[in-house]
C-alpha cells in the first residue's frame, strides 16, 4: 500500500479523535486530574487556616482579606500566562512547573512569620494554582478520543473541589494535633514531590508535537503506545487547524462579532457571579462557621461537605446537559443554589448541625453543578479558532468575582454574620441564573440534536 518515500500524511486530529481509549491515554488523564486534585487541595488550605491564625496572632478576620485577594489575583495571572506558555514550551512542562511552584510556596507559607509574608507567598502560590487548571484540562482534551472528551474534561475540572474536600478531611485531623504550619508543610510537600513524577512520566501533547517535525520520531513512538501505529516516515498534519488557518488570529474582538456579543457578556456575568459565590465558600466558609461559635473541626467539615456536594453536582449536571441540553439544567442548578443558601438562614447552627452539613453539601452541589459545566458551554458557543480565547476570557472575568469575594466575604461576615453571608451566596446565584438564561446558543440535548435545526454552531 504505502512505500517508504510515499507515506501518506497522518491527520493528527483525526487520529486522536477516533480509535481506542488506550491505557496510556487513561493514565495521562489520571495524571492531569491528580495535578488538579493537588491544586484544589493547596488552593483551599488557607480557608481552613485563617480561623486558627486569627486566634494565634490576635488579628481580625479582615486582615486576611489581602492575603486571600492576592492569591486570587495570582491565579488569574497564572491562568493567562500558563495558557500562553503551554502553546510555546509545551503542556507537560507548564503543568509540572505549576505544580512545583504552588507546592514549594505552600511549604514556605508554613514558615511565614506574619500576615504580610503570607500575602506575598499566596500571590506566588496563586500563579501555580491558576496555571495548572487550564494546562491540565487542555492536555486531557488533547489525549482523549472525541467520544469520551466531555466526560474526561469535566472529570479533570471537578478534581478541584475533590481536592478541596480532601483538604477539609486533612485539615480536620492535622490542625488540632499538629497545627496550621504543619498543615502547609505537608500540603506543599505532596505536590512538590508529584511535580518530579510528572516530569519523568507525563508525555507531551501529540497535537503540539505534530507542529514540530523534529519531534515526529518521538510522536510516532507515543502514537504506537496509544495503539495508533504510523508509517516510519509519514509526515503529520492537523487538518482542522489548517482549515481554520484564515481565522487562526481572530483575536479577542471576535468574541463580540457574528452574533456572539450577547452570549459573551452573559457568560462573563455568569462566571463572575458563580465564582463570587464559590470562592466566598472556599475562602470564608470555615471563618463564618467559627464566627457563629462552632468548633474549628466542624468548620472544616462544613467546607468538606460543600466540596463533596460540588463533585456530585458537576458530574450530575454534565450528565443532564448531555441528555437535555444546557439551558434548563444550568437554570435549575442556579435556582437550587440560591434556594439552598437562603433556606440555610432559617437553620439553627448549634441545634441542627447535621441539617447544616446537609444544607452546605446541597448548596455546593448546585453551585459547582453550574461552574464546572460552564467550560463545556464555552466550548459549544465558541468555534475552534476562538474557543481557547473565549473560555480564557470568561474565566478571567470570573476571577474578578473571586477577587471581590475575598473582601466582600470578610466584610459581610464581620458586619452581618451568617445571615448576610448566606444572602450573598443566594443572591449571587440568582444573578447567575438571569445571566445564563440570557445565553442564546445553549448546548442542545441528544433528542434535539437528532432533529434538523438552523443552529449550526461549530463544535
N, C-alpha and C positions, 0 to 999 in steps of 0.2 A: 504494500500500500504506500508507505512513505519511505523515501530514501534519505540517506544521511545529509545530502545537500539540498533537499527539497521538503523538509519537515514543515507541516502546516503550522501557522501561528496559533498559539493557545490563548483563548479569551479567558483571562484570569477571573473576571466577574462571573461568567457563566460556569466556569469550573468550580468556583466556591459556592455559588447559589444552589447548585444541584449535586446529586450524588449522596453518598453516605455521610452520616454524622459520626465520624470516626472517634476512637478513644482518645487520640491526640487532641482533636478539636474540643472534646468534652473536658479534657484536662486543662486546656487553655482557658475555657470559660470558667472552670472551677478556680483556677489561679487568679483570674481577674476578679471574680466575686469575692475571694478571700481577701484580696487587697482592699476591697471596699468595705468588707466587714471590719477590718482593722481601722479603716478610715473613719467609719461611724463610731467605732469603739473609742478611739483617741479624740475625735471631734466632740464627743459629749461628756468626756471626763470632767471638764470644767464645771458643768452644771451640777454634778454631784459634789464637787469640792467646795463650791462657794459657801454653802451654809457652815461648813467646818472651819474654813479660813476666816469667815466673819467673826466667829467666836474666838479663835486663836489670836487674831490680830486686833480684835476690838474695833473693827471698822464697819461702816454702814454698807448696806446692800448696793446703794447707788455708786459706791466707789469702784465696784466691779464692772459697771456698765462699759467704760472704755476698754477694759480687757476683753469683754465679750464682743464689743463692736470691732476692735482691731482684728480679732480672729476672723470675723466675717468679711471684713474688707480684704484681708489676706486671701480668703477663699475665693472672692470674686476675681482678684488679680490673678491668682493661681490658675483658676479655670481658663481664663482668656489666654494667659501666657503658655500654659501647657498645651492647649489646642494648637497654637502657633508652632511650638517647638516639636510636637509629635509629628507634624507633617514634614519636618525638616530633618530631625535626627532619629526619628522612629518612635513608635508607641512603647516598645519594650523598655528603652532607656528612660523615657519620661515617667512611666509607671514606677519603675524601680527607684528612680531618683525622688519622686514624690513621696513614696512610702518611707524611704530612708530619711527624708527631711522631716516629715512630721513625727517619725519615731524618735530621732535624735533630739529634736526640740522638746518633745513631750518629756523625755528624760531630764532635760535641762530645767523644765518648769519645776520638777521635784526639788531642785536646789535653789529656787528663787527666794531671795531674802525679803522681797516686798512686792506690793501690787504693781509698781512701775516696771519691774523686771518681768513679771507675768504678762503685762500688757504687750511689751516688745516681743517676748517669746511666743505669745499667742498669735501675733501677726505672722511671724516666720512659720509657725506650725500651720497656720491657715493657708499659706502658699502651697504647702504639700498636700493638705487635706483637700483643697479645691482642685489641685491639679490631677489627683488620682481618678476622680469620678468620670470626667469626660474621656480621658485616655483609656480607662479600663472598659467603659461601655462601648467605645469605638472599636477597640480590639475584639471585644465579644461579638459585635455585629459583623466584623470582617472575617471572623473564623467560623461563623455559624451558617449552615445552609438556610436558604430563604424560608423553608417550611417551618423551621424552629426559631427563627430570628427574634420575633416579637417576645416569645416566652423567655428566651435566653437573655435578651437585653433587660426586660422587666425584672428577671431574677437577679441580674447584676445590680440594678438600681436599688431594689428593695433590700440588698445586703447592707445598705447604710443604716436603716432602722434596726435591722437584725444585729448589727454591731453595737448600736446603742442599747438594745435590750441586754446583750451580753455584758456591756459596760455597767448596766444597772445591777445585774447579779453580782458581778465582780466587786463593785463599789460597796454593796451591802455586806460583803464578807470582809473586805480589806480595810475600809475606813474605820470601823470600830476597833479593829485589832492592831493594824499597822500604821494607820494614819494616812493623810492625804499625800504626803511626799512619796511614800512607798507606792501608793496607787499610781502616781505618774511615772515612777521609775520602772515598775513592772509593765505598765501600759505602753511605755515607749520602747522598752527592750524587745517586745514581741514583734512589732512591725520593722524595727531596725534589723533584727535577725532575718526576717522574712524577705527584706529587700535583697539580701545576698543570694537567697534561694531563687528569687525572680531573675536576677542577673545570670545565674547559672542555667536555669531551666526554661524560662519563658521565651518562646520563639517570636520573631518579628512578624508583623502583618504581611501575608502574601501579596496583598494589593499594593503595599508600599514597596516591597521587594521587586515587584514586576516593573516598576518605573525605572529601575536601575539595572542595566544589562550586566554590570559587574557582579550583581548578586544573583543572577539567574542560576548558576550551578547550585548554590545553597537553596534556592527556591525549588528546583527540581527534586532535591533530596527531601525537603519539607513536604512537598505535594505527594511524594511516594509514601511517606509515613502517614499521610492523610488518605491513603487508598485512592490517589489520583495520579498514577504514573504518567509521565510525559516523555516524548522523544528526546534523545540526548542533546540535540542541537535546535530544538524548537524555540522560536522567539515567543515572547509574551506580549500581549496587547490587552487593553481594557476598553472594550467596545463602547460601554456606557459612557466612560469618561471622554472618549474621542467624540462621541455623538454630541455630548454637551460642551464640546470644546469652545464653540462660539459664545456660550453663556458662562464659561468657567469663571470669569472675573466679573460676574454680575454685581457683586458687592452689596453693601448694606442697603442702598437705596432701592434695590429690587424687592425688599420686603414690603414696600408700600406701592408697588406697581401691579398691573394686571389684576386688579380687584382684590389685592391682599391686604390693603391698609386696615380695613375693619378687623380682619382676623388677627393681624399682627398686634394691634392695640389691645384687643380683647385678651389675647394670650398673654401679653405682657402684664396686664392688670390681674389676670388670673394667677400667674406665677407670683406676683407681688403680694397678693392677699394670702395665698396659700402658704407662702414661705414666712410671712409675718406671723401667721398662726402657728406653723410647725416649729419655727425657731424660738418663738415665745415659750413653747413647751420644752424644747431641747435645752435652752439656756436657763429658764426660770422656774420650771415646774417644781423641782425639789425645794427651791427657796420659798416659793409660795406656800408649799405644804408645811415647811418648818416654821414659817411666819404665822401659820394658823395653830401652831403648838404641837404638831405631830413630830415624832422622833425621826432622826436622820435616816434610819433603816427603812422606815415606812415611806419617807420622801423618795428614797432611791427606788423602792418598789413601785411607786406611782409612775415614774418615768419608764421603768421596765414594762409595766402593763401597757403604757401608751405605745411603746415601740413594738411590742408583741402584736398588739392590735393593728399597728401600721403594716407589718409584714403580711398579715392575713388579708387586710383591706386592699393592699396594692395588687396582690395576686387575684383576689376575687373580682376587683373592678376590671382588671385586664381581661379576665375570662368573660365577664359580662359585655365588655366592649367588643370582643371578637364575635360575639353572638348577636348583639343588639345594636351595635354602633356605639359611638362615644357620647352623643348628646345627653340621653336620659340617664345612663349610669353615672356620668360625672355630675349631672344636676342633682340626682338623688343622694350621691355621696356628699356633695356640698351641703344639702339640706340636712342630712343626718349629722354632719359635723357641727353645724350651727345649733341644731336642736339638742344634741347631747351636751354641748358646752353650757347652754342656757339652762338645761334641766339640772345640771350639777349644782347650780346656785341654790337649789332647794334641799340639798343633801347636808345633813349634819356630819361633818368630817370625823368627829370623835365618836359619835354613836353608831355610825354606819360605815365603818372602814371598808368592809367588803363591797358595799354598794359603790363607794368612792372608787375603788380599784377597778371595778367592772365598768363604771362610767368613763374613767380615763382610758381604759382599753378600747371601749366602743368609740370614743372620740378620736383616738389615734387611728383606729381602723378606717374611719371615714376620711380623716384629713389626708393620710397617706394613700388612701384609695383614690384621691384626686391627684395628688402631687406626682407620684411615680408614673401613672399612665399619661400624664401630660406630655412626657417625652415622645410617646407614640403618636399623640395628637399632632405635635410639631412635625414629626416625620411624615405625617399624612398631608398636612396643609402645605408644606413647602416641597417643591420639586427638587430633584437631585442637586442641581447646580447652586441652590441657596439653602439646602437643608441644614448643613452644619452652621451656617451663619444665622439662620432663623432660630434654631434651637439654642445656640450660644447667647443670642440677643435676649431671648425670653428668660433664660436662666440668669443672665446678668441683671436684668430689670428685677427679677425675683429676689436677687441678693440685696437689693435696696430695701425690700420689705424685711429681710432677715436682719439687716443692719439697724433699721428702725426698731425692730423688736428688742434689740439689746438695751436701748434707752427706755422705750415705752414700757417694757416688762417691769424693769426695776421701779420706775416712777409710779406705775399703776398699783403694783403690789404694796409699795410704801404708803400711798395715799388712800387707796380704796380696798386693799386686801384681796381676798379670794373673789369677792363679788365683782369687783372691777376687772380683775384678771380674766375671769370666765366670760365676762361680757366682751372683752377684747377678742378672745378666741371665737366666740359665737358670731359677732358682727363682721369680723374679717371673713369668715366663711360664707356669710350671706352675700357680701360684696363679691366674693369669688364666684358664687352661683350666678349672679347677674352677668358678670364678665364672660364666663364660659358659655352661658346660654346665648350670648350675642355672637359667638363664633359661627360663621356661615358654613364653612366646609368641614363639617364633622365627619369622623370615620363612619362608614356605613356598615351595618350588620351583615351577617352572612346571607340572610334571606334577601335583603335589599340589594346586595352585591350581585346576586344571581339574576336580577332583572335589569333590562336596559335602562340607561339613565344618561342624561346630558352632562352629568357631573363627571368630568374626565380628569380629575386631579392626578398628577403623576405620583406614582408610589415611590 
